[in-house]
Every structure is written in structure tokens, then in C-alpha cells.
Amino acid sequence: MGRFVYDRDAAVEMDDRTLAHLQVVMINKLRRQESFALTLRDDQRTLSVWVCPQTAVQFVYSGNRLPALNRQWIEELAVSANSLGGLRLLPEPSAVAHHELPPPPVVEQAAVT
């Protein structure tokens, strides 16, 4: 289980696959200097926050490999992020019905001699 950490003190646990999709959508909005509402739920509580480019957020993964990304899920989450209700986690659409993106490549540094 990974964790989304908001402003260094609020954290919500979720699986790494969900966290990777959330990260893509959030980083894209923050890169464009867009603020938005975010609502996340886990077994213990609901976290609703206002996220702006100055907010400290962390995406902490439990595994060492990033999962493949589901383009349709990213698009649905992005639509949610742009709605009046803000970004909220939606169920992942079936991976069979669309194309999955491979995980980002790992960049290895060349040895300097």
C-alpha cells in the first residue's frame, strides 16, 4: 500500500496503481498552476482538501516499480478534477476496453570515467 501525503501531516493509504494514476492527474493540474478540490477516502476516514501549487504533496510508493497506466482512467480522473466537486477517486475502467500505457522508462546514469 502506498500513501498520498498532503501538507506533511495528512495521509491516505491506497494501492500503488491507484496512487500512480492520482499522481499523473494532480501533477498535470499543478504544473498548469491550477488549484482544485480533492476528496479521498480510506477505511478510516474521508479527507477533503484544497490543493494549490504551493501545497506540499507526496506520493509514497510501497513497491519499487511503477505500474502501467490506464489512459481512460487518467482521462476520467482529469474530468473529475475539473468538475465543481473536484478530484475524487473513481473506479478503474476495464483495461480490456482500451489501451494501457507502459510504465515510464527508468533512466540509468552512465558511469563517468
N, C-alpha and C positions, 0 to 999 in steps of 0.2 A: 504494500500500500504506500502510495506517495502522499505528499501533503502540499496543499496550497496554503501559503502563509501570507497574511495580509497585515501590513503595518507592524511587522515584527512580533505581534503578540496574539493574533487570532489565527488559528489554523483549522483546516478541514481536511480530513483524510479521504482519499479516493484512489482508485486503481491508477496505475501509471498510464494506461491507454487513455482514460478519460482526462487525466491531467495534461497529457501531451496536446490533446485537442483544445482544451481550455487555454493552454499557453499560446497556441497559434492565434486564436481569436483575440485574446487580450493584448498580446504584443502588437498585433496589427493595428488595433484601435489606439493604443498608447503611442505607437510610432507616428500616427497621424495627429497626435496631441488631442485626442478625443476622450472626454470623460464619459462614464456610464455607470449605471447601477448594476450590481452583481448580487445574485442570491444563490447561495449554495446550502445544501442540506446533507447532513450525515446522520448516523443512527442516534446521535445525542442532541443535536440542535440544528437551528437554521441560522445562517449568517447572511445578513443583508447589509451591504456596504456601498459607499460611493467611491469609485475608483477614478483617479485622475493621474496625469503624467507624473505628478510629484509623490504619489503614493509608493511606498516600498512594498513590493510583492516578490515572493519567492515561489519557485516550482521545485519541490524537492522529490526526486525520484528514488524509489527503493531499489529498482533494478539498474543494471549498467548498460542496457540497450534501450534506445528509444523505439517505441512501437511504430508500425506502419500507420500512416494517417489516412483517414476516410474523408475524401473530398466533400462528399454530400453532407456528412455530419458537420464539418467545418462551416460549410455554407449555411446550414440550418442554425448553428450556434451564432454565426455572424448576424443573421437576420434577427435572432432573438436579442442580441446585443444592441441592435439599432432600434428596437421597439421601445414603446413607452415603459414597459415593465422591466426592461433591462435584460442583461445576460443571465440566463439560468440554464442549468444542465438539462438537456433533452435526451431521450433515449437514442442510442445509436441506430441509424437506419441499417438495414441489411447490407452487408458488404458484398453480397452476391449481385445485387441490383445495380451496382456502379463500380467504378474503378477505384482501387485503393492505391494511394501514393506510397512509395517505399520510404523507409525512414531516411532522414538526412544522412549524407555520407560523413564518415569520420575522417577528419583531416589530420594526417600524421605529419609531424615535423621532421624534416630531413636532418640528419646528423651533420653538424658543422665540423669540418676537419681543418 
